[in-house]
Amino acid sequence: MFLPEDKLLYLADKVVVRYVIKGVVPRREHEDTKMLIVEKFLLKQESIIKNYSGKAKVTTYCISVLNNMCCEIIRKELKHWKNNLVEIPKSDVSNEYDTNKALIISDEIRYLNNVMILFDLDKYKINIALAYYYQLEVSTIDICKYVKIHKCQNVPTLNSIELKRKGEIFNNLAAFVCIVENKNIKSDAVRIWLNKVINTIIKRLNSPFDRANYDKDSFQILFEMYHRRRNMESSDKNKELVQC
């Protein structure tokens, strides 16, 4: 066995306890949740072993896998747990549910942030393109970082105005990228690139082991929350004062 049964039970318990302490998993669901993720782990053990690169300790890798499985169970069971809290006053149920929902959303935003980090310096360009595509306010910091990376002397404008036609959006993005990167890029190329990026991000959000089930619509919602929080944190902490 990749991981001895007693060790697997211990690690699964360790993962679930963390969410019990946070109040995400009800205490009465502790054991059931633990056994559910153990069962999921054993069912997928073959693919788990296959995907183990050996770079991290086996226990570290397994904790990561178990944590992702626990998050998946939480997403599926949260509504059911809420409906079964009949012994708790409605106001308390509502407060607990809202708190749990906020914690899960926060975890997903943090996971998306980690996914974006994997793009390294390209993340600034991606953030700009996604924000503009979804008609959000483009971050000045992202523009300044993107411009500095390509050593562009003249900072182009990218108006955050409501555009009803996607063709206009990609035309403007293409013109913006051409100036910054000093290249001749067509709008179709930008559209294809952005669609590929979105698909890659969604794939990473849903992996490993089917941890989530994002599509383009739900990803847009998550990105908007990530973008809003990221801008708020930059503003609140007054960090990265960049001059273009």
C-alpha positions, 0 to 999 in steps of 0.5 A: 500500500502506498500509505499504511491504513493507520497513517491514512486514517491519521492524516485524514483526521488531521485534515478534517479537524482543521475544518472542524476547528474553522467551523466549516465542517460540523463536529457531528460530521467529523467522522463521516467526513474523514471516512468519506475522504479515506474512501475517495483516496482508496478508490483513486489510489492508483492514479494518486500513486501514478501522479506522485513525482517524488519531489515532496514527502509522501505524507506531504503529498497525501495531505495535499490530496486529502485536503483537496478531497475534503474541500470537494466534500464540503462543497457537496455537503454544505447545503445538506449539513445546513438543512439538517441543523434543525436543532439550531435556531434559524438565525444561527444556521444562517450565520454558520452557513454564511461563515462557512460559505465565506471560508470556502470562497476565500479558499477558492480565491486563494487557490486561484491566486496560486494558479495565477502565480504559476504563469510567472511574469505573464500573470500581469498580462493575463490579469489585464486581459481577463479584467478587460474581457470581463469589463472590470476595472483594469489594475494600474499596477498590472499595467505598470508591471506589464509595461516595465517587463517589456521596457515600453516607454509610452504607456498605452491607455486601455479604457475600462468602458462598457463594450457590448461587442467582443470584437471591440474588446479583442481589437482594443486588447490587440492594439494595447499588446502591440504597443507594449510588446512592439509586435504586430498582433491581430485581434484573432490571435489575442482571442485564441490566446485568451481562450487558451489561457482561460481553459488552462486556468479552469483545468488547473482549478479543477485538478488534481483529482477533480477537486472542483467543477468550474466552467467558463461561467463559474470561473468568471464569477470566481475571477471577479471576486479574486480581482476585487479582493486583489485590488482591495488588498493593494489599496488597503495596504498601499503596497507596490506604488509603481510609477510608469 
